[in-house]
Amino acid sequence: MLTCIIRYQIDPTKRDAFAQYARNWGQAIPRNGADLIGYFAPHEGSSTLAYGIYNIPSLAEYEAYRARLADDPLGHENYDYAQREKLLLREDRTFLKCVSLPHGG
């Protein structure tokens, strides 16, 4: 299992727009095959860093998931929404693999 962590740099004046963007992914991501952990917006500290985190079985599954997401009407609409609102200044993806035991294990 891989965990994808998307680190966003967002326009700090568009936090509400980012929240809508995150809610849309909250529907589209699970529907297209990834296990969404959540989207996290600035609260205290940095006003520009936000994260999206989900699990996916493998990089091959990730490629198939991305193709489904691009064809999903809400996914397509959300890509367009982010472009139109110019809320994302930067987006970086990192894939991590858990190598520790669960907490308390």
MITOR-268924 format. One record per atom (N, C-alpha, C): atom name; residue number from 1; y, z, x; residue in one letter. Coordinates in steps of 0.05 Angstrom, whole numbers, plus 5000, padded with zeros to 4 digits. Layout:
<pts>
+------+-----+------+------+------+------+
| site | pos |   py |   pz |   px | code |
+------+-----+------+------+------+------+
|   CA | NUM |    Y |    Z |    X |    A |
...
+------+-----+------+------+------+------+
</pts>
This chain:
<pts>
+------+-----+------+------+------+------+
| site | pos |   py |   pz |   px | code |
+------+-----+------+------+------+------+
|    N |   1 | 4976 | 5000 | 5017 |    M |
|   CA |   1 | 5000 | 5000 | 5000 |    M |
|    C |   1 | 5025 | 5000 | 5018 |    M |
|    N |   2 | 5044 | 4983 | 5011 |    L |
|   CA |   2 | 5069 | 4982 | 5025 |    L |
|    C |   2 | 5092 | 4992 | 5007 |    L |
|    N |   3 | 5111 | 5004 | 5018 |    T |
|   CA |   3 | 5135 | 5012 | 5004 |    T |
|    C |   3 | 5158 | 4995 | 5013 |    T |
|    N |   4 | 5171 | 4982 | 4995 |    C |
|   CA |   4 | 5194 | 4966 | 5001 |    C |
|    C |   4 | 5219 | 4983 | 4995 |    C |
|    N |   5 | 5236 | 4985 | 5015 |    I |
|   CA |   5 | 5261 | 5000 | 5011 |    I |
|    C |   5 | 5284 | 4979 | 5015 |    I |
|    N |   6 | 5299 | 4975 | 4994 |    I |
|   CA |   6 | 5321 | 4957 | 4995 |    I |
|    C |   6 | 5346 | 4974 | 4998 |    I |
|    N |   7 | 5360 | 4969 | 5020 |    R |
|   CA |   7 | 5385 | 4984 | 5025 |    R |
|    C |   7 | 5408 | 4965 | 5018 |    R |
|    N |   8 | 5425 | 4974 | 4999 |    Y |
|   CA |   8 | 5447 | 4958 | 4990 |    Y |
|    C |   8 | 5473 | 4970 | 5001 |    Y |
|    N |   9 | 5491 | 4953 | 5009 |    Q |
|   CA |   9 | 5519 | 4962 | 5012 |    Q |
|    C |   9 | 5533 | 4950 | 4988 |    Q |
|    N |  10 | 5545 | 4967 | 4972 |    I |
|   CA |  10 | 5557 | 4959 | 4947 |    I |
|    C |  10 | 5587 | 4962 | 4948 |    I |
|    N |  11 | 5601 | 4947 | 4932 |    D |
|   CA |  11 | 5630 | 4951 | 4929 |    D |
|    C |  11 | 5634 | 4978 | 4914 |    D |
|    N |  12 | 5648 | 4997 | 4927 |    P |
|   CA |  12 | 5650 | 5024 | 4914 |    P |
|    C |  12 | 5665 | 5024 | 4888 |    P |
|    N |  13 | 5679 | 5003 | 4882 |    T |
|   CA |  13 | 5693 | 5001 | 4856 |    T |
|    C |  13 | 5675 | 4990 | 4834 |    T |
|    N |  14 | 5650 | 4983 | 4841 |    K |
|   CA |  14 | 5632 | 4970 | 4822 |    K |
|    C |  14 | 5606 | 4986 | 4818 |    K |
|    N |  15 | 5609 | 5013 | 4819 |    R |
|   CA |  15 | 5585 | 5030 | 4815 |    R |
|    C |  15 | 5573 | 5026 | 4788 |    R |
|    N |  16 | 5590 | 5023 | 4767 |    D |
|   CA |  16 | 5579 | 5019 | 4740 |    D |
|    C |  16 | 5564 | 4993 | 4739 |    D |
|    N |  17 | 5574 | 4972 | 4752 |    A |
|   CA |  17 | 5560 | 4946 | 4752 |    A |
|    C |  17 | 5534 | 4949 | 4766 |    A |
|    N |  18 | 5533 | 4965 | 4788 |    F |
|   CA |  18 | 5508 | 4969 | 4803 |    F |
|    C |  18 | 5488 | 4983 | 4785 |    F |
|    N |  19 | 5497 | 5003 | 4769 |    A |
|   CA |  19 | 5480 | 5018 | 4751 |    A |
|    C |  19 | 5467 | 4999 | 4731 |    A |
|    N |  20 | 5482 | 4980 | 4720 |    Q |
|   CA |  20 | 5471 | 4960 | 4702 |    Q |
|    C |  20 | 5451 | 4943 | 4716 |    Q |
|    N |  21 | 5457 | 4934 | 4740 |    Y |
|   CA |  21 | 5439 | 4918 | 4756 |    Y |
|    C |  21 | 5413 | 4933 | 4760 |    Y |
|    N |  22 | 5414 | 4958 | 4767 |    A |
|   CA |  22 | 5391 | 4975 | 4771 |    A |
|    C |  22 | 5374 | 4978 | 4745 |    A |
|    N |  23 | 5387 | 4982 | 4722 |    R |
|   CA |  23 | 5373 | 4985 | 4697 |    R |
|    C |  23 | 5358 | 4959 | 4691 |    R |
|    N |  24 | 5370 | 4936 | 4696 |    N |
|   CA |  24 | 5356 | 4911 | 4691 |    N |
|    C |  24 | 5332 | 4908 | 4709 |    N |
|    N |  25 | 5334 | 4916 | 4734 |    W |
|   CA |  25 | 5310 | 4915 | 4752 |    W |
|    C |  25 | 5289 | 4935 | 4742 |    W |
|    N |  26 | 5298 | 4957 | 4730 |    G |
|   CA |  26 | 5280 | 4977 | 4720 |    G |
|    C |  26 | 5261 | 4966 | 4699 |    G |
|    N |  27 | 5269 | 4944 | 4686 |    Q |
|   CA |  27 | 5252 | 4931 | 4667 |    Q |
|    C |  27 | 5236 | 4908 | 4680 |    Q |
|    N |  28 | 5250 | 4892 | 4696 |    A |
|   CA |  28 | 5238 | 4868 | 4707 |    A |
|    C |  28 | 5218 | 4873 | 4729 |    A |
|    N |  29 | 5223 | 4892 | 4747 |    I |
|   CA |  29 | 5205 | 4897 | 4770 |    I |
|    C |  29 | 5177 | 4905 | 4761 |    I |
|    N |  30 | 5174 | 4925 | 4744 |    P |
|   CA |  30 | 5147 | 4933 | 4736 |    P |
|    C |  30 | 5133 | 4911 | 4720 |    P |
|    N |  31 | 5148 | 4896 | 4704 |    R |
|   CA |  31 | 5136 | 4875 | 4688 |    R |
|    C |  31 | 5125 | 4853 | 4705 |    R |
|    N |  32 | 5135 | 4850 | 4730 |    N |
|   CA |  32 | 5126 | 4829 | 4747 |    N |
|    C |  32 | 5107 | 4838 | 4770 |    N |
|    N |  33 | 5098 | 4863 | 4769 |    G |
|   CA |  33 | 5076 | 4871 | 4786 |    G |
|    C |  33 | 5081 | 4891 | 4808 |    G |
|    N |  34 | 5105 | 4901 | 4811 |    A |
|   CA |  34 | 5110 | 4922 | 4831 |    A |
|    C |  34 | 5113 | 4949 | 4818 |    A |
|    N |  35 | 5106 | 4970 | 4832 |    D |
|   CA |  35 | 5108 | 4997 | 4823 |    D |
|    C |  35 | 5135 | 5009 | 4831 |    D |
|    N |  36 | 5154 | 5007 | 4812 |    L |
|   CA |  36 | 5181 | 5016 | 4817 |    L |
|    C |  36 | 5182 | 5046 | 4820 |    L |
|    N |  37 | 5193 | 5056 | 4842 |    I |
|   CA |  37 | 5199 | 5085 | 4845 |    I |
|    C |  37 | 5226 | 5090 | 4833 |    I |
|    N |  38 | 5245 | 5073 | 4839 |    G |
|   CA |  38 | 5272 | 5077 | 4827 |    G |
|    C |  38 | 5294 | 5064 | 4842 |    G |
|    N |  39 | 5317 | 5063 | 4830 |    Y |
|   CA |  39 | 5342 | 5054 | 4842 |    Y |
|    C |  39 | 5360 | 5079 | 4844 |    Y |
|    N |  40 | 5373 | 5081 | 4867 |    F |
|   CA |  40 | 5389 | 5104 | 4872 |    F |
|    C |  40 | 5417 | 5096 | 4880 |    F |
|    N |  41 | 5437 | 5106 | 4865 |    A |
|   CA |  41 | 5465 | 5099 | 4869 |    A |
|    C |  41 | 5480 | 5122 | 4883 |    A |
|    N |  42 | 5503 | 5116 | 4895 |    P |
|   CA |  42 | 5518 | 5137 | 4908 |    P |
|    C |  42 | 5526 | 5160 | 4889 |    P |
|    N |  43 | 5524 | 5184 | 4900 |    H |
|   CA |  43 | 5533 | 5207 | 4884 |    H |
|    C |  43 | 5552 | 5225 | 4901 |    H |
|    N |  44 | 5543 | 5232 | 4925 |    E |
|   CA |  44 | 5559 | 5248 | 4943 |    E |
|    C |  44 | 5557 | 5236 | 4970 |    E |
|    N |  45 | 5577 | 5238 | 4986 |    G |
|   CA |  45 | 5576 | 5226 | 5013 |    G |
|    C |  45 | 5585 | 5197 | 5011 |    G |
|    N |  46 | 5570 | 5179 | 5023 |    S |
|   CA |  46 | 5577 | 5151 | 5023 |    S |
|    C |  46 | 5580 | 5140 | 4994 |    S |
|    N |  47 | 5601 | 5125 | 4991 |    S |
|   CA |  47 | 5606 | 5112 | 4965 |    S |
|    C |  47 | 5597 | 5083 | 4964 |    S |
|    N |  48 | 5584 | 5074 | 4986 |    T |
|   CA |  48 | 5577 | 5046 | 4987 |    T |
|    C |  48 | 5547 | 5041 | 4991 |    T |
|    N |  49 | 5531 | 5062 | 4996 |    L |
|   CA |  49 | 5502 | 5058 | 5001 |    L |
|    C |  49 | 5486 | 5065 | 4976 |    L |
|    N |  50 | 5468 | 5046 | 4969 |    A |
|   CA |  50 | 5450 | 5049 | 4947 |    A |
|    C |  50 | 5423 | 5039 | 4955 |    A |
|    N |  51 | 5402 | 5047 | 4941 |    Y |
|   CA |  51 | 5375 | 5040 | 4948 |    Y |
|    C |  51 | 5358 | 5032 | 4924 |    Y |
|    N |  52 | 5340 | 5013 | 4928 |    G |
|   CA |  52 | 5319 | 5007 | 4909 |    G |
|    C |  52 | 5293 | 5011 | 4923 |    G |
|    N |  53 | 5273 | 5024 | 4911 |    I |
|   CA |  53 | 5248 | 5030 | 4924 |    I |
|    C |  53 | 5225 | 5025 | 4905 |    I |
|    N |  54 | 5206 | 5009 | 4916 |    Y |
|   CA |  54 | 5182 | 5004 | 4900 |    Y |
|    C |  54 | 5158 | 5000 | 4919 |    Y |
|    N |  55 | 5134 | 5003 | 4907 |    N |
|   CA |  55 | 5109 | 4999 | 4922 |    N |
|    C |  55 | 5097 | 4972 | 4914 |    N |
|    N |  56 | 5083 | 4960 | 4933 |    I |
|   CA |  56 | 5069 | 4935 | 4929 |    I |
|    C |  56 | 5044 | 4935 | 4946 |    I |
|    N |  57 | 5022 | 4925 | 4937 |    P |
|   CA |  57 | 4997 | 4927 | 4952 |    P |
|    C |  57 | 4997 | 4914 | 4980 |    P |
|    N |  58 | 5010 | 4891 | 4982 |    S |
|   CA |  58 | 5009 | 4877 | 5008 |    S |
|    C |  58 | 5032 | 4857 | 5009 |    S |
|    N |  59 | 5036 | 4845 | 5033 |    L |
|   CA |  59 | 5057 | 4825 | 5036 |    L |
|    C |  59 | 5050 | 4800 | 5020 |    L |
|    N |  60 | 5024 | 4793 | 5018 |    A |
|   CA |  60 | 5016 | 4770 | 5001 |    A |
|    C |  60 | 5023 | 4776 | 4972 |    A |
|    N |  61 | 5017 | 4800 | 4962 |    E |
|   CA |  61 | 5025 | 4807 | 4935 |    E |
|    C |  61 | 5055 | 4807 | 4931 |    E |
|    N |  62 | 5070 | 4814 | 4952 |    Y |
|   CA |  62 | 5099 | 4814 | 4951 |    Y |
|    C |  62 | 5109 | 4785 | 4946 |    Y |
|    N |  63 | 5098 | 4766 | 4960 |    E |
|   CA |  63 | 5106 | 4738 | 4957 |    E |
|    C |  63 | 5101 | 4728 | 4928 |    E |
|    N |  64 | 5077 | 4735 | 4917 |    A |
|   CA |  64 | 5071 | 4727 | 4890 |    A |
|    C |  64 | 5090 | 4741 | 4870 |    A |
|    N |  65 | 5095 | 4767 | 4875 |    Y |
|   CA |  65 | 5113 | 4782 | 4858 |    Y |
|    C |  65 | 5141 | 4770 | 4858 |    Y |
|    N |  66 | 5151 | 4763 | 4881 |    R |
|   CA |  66 | 5178 | 4751 | 4883 |    R |
|    C |  66 | 5180 | 4725 | 4868 |    R |
|    N |  67 | 5159 | 4709 | 4869 |    A |
|   CA |  67 | 5158 | 4684 | 4854 |    A |
|    C |  67 | 5159 | 4689 | 4824 |    A |
|    N |  68 | 5143 | 4709 | 4815 |    R |
|   CA |  68 | 5144 | 4716 | 4786 |    R |
|    C |  68 | 5171 | 4727 | 4778 |    R |
|    N |  69 | 5183 | 4743 | 4795 |    L |
|   CA |  69 | 5209 | 4755 | 4789 |    L |
|    C |  69 | 5231 | 4734 | 4787 |    L |
|    N |  70 | 5229 | 4714 | 4804 |    A |
|   CA |  70 | 5249 | 4692 | 4803 |    A |
|    C |  70 | 5247 | 4675 | 4778 |    A |
|    N |  71 | 5223 | 4674 | 4766 |    D |
|   CA |  71 | 5218 | 4660 | 4741 |    D |
|    C |  71 | 5223 | 4676 | 4716 |    D |
|    N |  72 | 5225 | 4702 | 4720 |    D |
|   CA |  72 | 5229 | 4721 | 4697 |    D |
|    C |  72 | 5258 | 4717 | 4687 |    D |
|    N |  73 | 5261 | 4714 | 4660 |    P |
|   CA |  73 | 5288 | 4710 | 4649 |    P |
|    C |  73 | 5308 | 4732 | 4657 |    P |
|    N |  74 | 5299 | 4757 | 4655 |    L |
|   CA |  74 | 5317 | 4779 | 4662 |    L |
|    C |  74 | 5322 | 4780 | 4692 |    L |
|    N |  75 | 5301 | 4774 | 4708 |    G |
|   CA |  75 | 5305 | 4773 | 4737 |    G |
|    C |  75 | 5325 | 4752 | 4745 |    G |
|    N |  76 | 5322 | 4729 | 4733 |    H |
|   CA |  76 | 5341 | 4707 | 4739 |    H |
|    C |  76 | 5369 | 4714 | 4730 |    H |
|    N |  77 | 5371 | 4726 | 4707 |    E |
|   CA |  77 | 5397 | 4735 | 4696 |    E |
|    C |  77 | 5410 | 4756 | 4715 |    E |
|    N |  78 | 5393 | 4774 | 4725 |    N |
|   CA |  78 | 5403 | 4796 | 4742 |    N |
|    C |  78 | 5413 | 4785 | 4769 |    N |
|    N |  79 | 5399 | 4765 | 4781 |    Y |
|   CA |  79 | 5408 | 4753 | 4805 |    Y |
|    C |  79 | 5436 | 4741 | 4800 |    Y |
|    N |  80 | 5439 | 4726 | 4778 |    D |
|   CA |  80 | 5465 | 4714 | 4771 |    D |
|    C |  80 | 5486 | 4735 | 4767 |    D |
|    N |  81 | 5479 | 4757 | 4753 |    Y |
|   CA |  81 | 5498 | 4779 | 4748 |    Y |
|    C |  81 | 5509 | 4790 | 4774 |    Y |
|    N |  82 | 5492 | 4795 | 4793 |    A |
|   CA |  82 | 5501 | 4806 | 4819 |    A |
|    C |  82 | 5520 | 4787 | 4833 |    A |
|    N |  83 | 5514 | 4761 | 4832 |    Q |
|   CA |  83 | 5532 | 4741 | 4844 |    Q |
|    C |  83 | 5559 | 4740 | 4830 |    Q |
|    N |  84 | 5558 | 4739 | 4804 |    R |
|   CA |  84 | 5582 | 4737 | 4788 |    R |
|    C |  84 | 5600 | 4762 | 4792 |    R |
|    N |  85 | 5588 | 4785 | 4792 |    E |
|   CA |  85 | 5604 | 4810 | 4794 |    E |
|    C |  85 | 5611 | 4817 | 4823 |    E |
|    N |  86 | 5599 | 4803 | 4843 |    K |
|   CA |  86 | 5604 | 4808 | 4871 |    K |
|    C |  86 | 5601 | 4838 | 4878 |    K |
|    N |  87 | 5581 | 4850 | 4867 |    L |
|   CA |  87 | 5577 | 4879 | 4872 |    L |
|    C |  87 | 5562 | 4885 | 4897 |    L |
|    N |  88 | 5546 | 4867 | 4907 |    L |
|   CA |  88 | 5530 | 4872 | 4931 |    L |
|    C |  88 | 5543 | 4859 | 4955 |    L |
|    N |  89 | 5550 | 4876 | 4974 |    L |
|   CA |  89 | 5563 | 4866 | 4999 |    L |
|    C |  89 | 5542 | 4859 | 5020 |    L |
|    N |  90 | 5519 | 4873 | 5018 |    R |
|   CA |  90 | 5497 | 4869 | 5037 |    R |
|    C |  90 | 5472 | 4880 | 5025 |    R |
|    N |  91 | 5449 | 4867 | 5032 |    E |
|   CA |  91 | 5423 | 4876 | 5022 |    E |
|    C |  91 | 5403 | 4872 | 5044 |    E |
|    N |  92 | 5389 | 4894 | 5051 |    D |
|   CA |  92 | 5368 | 4893 | 5072 |    D |
|    C |  92 | 5342 | 4904 | 5061 |    D |
|    N |  93 | 5320 | 4891 | 5067 |    R |
|   CA |  93 | 5294 | 4901 | 5059 |    R |
|    C |  93 | 5278 | 4910 | 5083 |    R |
|    N |  94 | 5264 | 4933 | 5079 |    T |
|   CA |  94 | 5246 | 4943 | 5099 |    T |
|    C |  94 | 5220 | 4950 | 5085 |    T |
|    N |  95 | 5198 | 4942 | 5098 |    F |
|   CA |  95 | 5171 | 4949 | 5087 |    F |
|    C |  95 | 5159 | 4971 | 5104 |    F |
|    N |  96 | 5152 | 4993 | 5092 |    L |
|   CA |  96 | 5140 | 5015 | 5106 |    L |
|    C |  96 | 5113 | 5022 | 5095 |    L |
|    N |  97 | 5096 | 5033 | 5112 |    K |
|   CA |  97 | 5070 | 5042 | 5104 |    K |
|    C |  97 | 5068 | 5072 | 5108 |    K |
|    N |  98 | 5059 | 5087 | 5088 |    C |
|   CA |  98 | 5058 | 5116 | 5090 |    C |
|    C |  98 | 5035 | 5123 | 5110 |    C |
|    N |  99 | 5041 | 5139 | 5129 |    V |
|   CA |  99 | 5021 | 5147 | 5149 |    V |
|    C |  99 | 5016 | 5177 | 5150 |    V |
|    N | 100 | 5028 | 5192 | 5131 |    S |
|   CA | 100 | 5024 | 5221 | 5130 |    S |
|    C | 100 | 5006 | 5228 | 5106 |    S |
|    N | 101 | 4997 | 5252 | 5106 |    L |
|   CA | 101 | 4982 | 5262 | 5083 |    L |
|    C | 101 | 5002 | 5269 | 5061 |    L |
|    N | 102 | 4994 | 5269 | 5036 |    P |
|   CA | 102 | 5012 | 5277 | 5015 |    P |
|    C | 102 | 5021 | 5306 | 5020 |    P |
|    N | 103 | 5044 | 5313 | 5009 |    H |
|   CA | 103 | 5055 | 5340 | 5012 |    H |
|    C | 103 | 5035 | 5360 | 5003 |    H |
|    N | 104 | 5030 | 5380 | 5019 |    G |
|   CA | 104 | 5011 | 5401 | 5012 |    G |
|    C | 104 | 4982 | 5393 | 5018 |    G |
|    N | 105 | 4977 | 5369 | 5029 |    G |
|   CA | 105 | 4950 | 5359 | 5033 |    G |
|    C | 105 | 4938 | 5367 | 5059 |    G |
+------+-----+------+------+------+------+
</pts>
